[in-house]
Amino acid sequence: LQYASADLRDDREVVLAAVSQKGCALAWASPALKNDRQIVMAAVIQDGEALRFASAELKNDRQIVMAAVSQEGRALEFAFAEVKKDRAVVMAAVSQYGGALYYASAALKNDREVVLEAVSQDGGVLQYASEELRGDREFILALVNQAGLELKHASAELQGDREIVLAAVRQHRDALYYASAE
């Protein structure tokens, strides 16, 4: 579509065929077709990141965003704020790509289950969790038992907690690097 005429970029059948083969071809579709539900759905099923090229209206459509993040969790970045508050959408995104936690709403960055799923997919994403959760002793203890290096993103107070540090080091020898010096 990149090199197609304006008429072809506005031809529903041509654009649907193009995005079914390469979702990000949606970038070159006409504005009207970027707002066509069927075309955008075909695009995000083929490549979730095609959501970036969808109309504003469809970036706020739960079904479209769910299809996009199920294919590519990073697509959560392009969803509108309202959809980033939807627990099921965010859970689908972090199940596919843990780093999608970065784009979740503040409330979901404080959701234990969402954060645990994100960390299980992608170590190092605890840094995107809420400060409250990173300072929750029970949560961090359970987490470092599974991913010791996550001690790095725990609160400073918990990085000095003997039981938590011991659990983290038992899980991963290098976790000691993140223990508090005090």
PyMOL commands that set and color helices and strands:
alter all, ss='L'
color gray80, all
select helices_A, chain A and resi 6-9+12-21+23-28+33-35+37-46+48-53+56-59+62-71+73-78+83-85+87-96+98-103+108-110+112-121+125-128+131-134+137-146+148-153+156-159+162-171+173-178
alter helices_A, ss='H'
color red, helices_A
deselect
rebuild
show_as cartoon
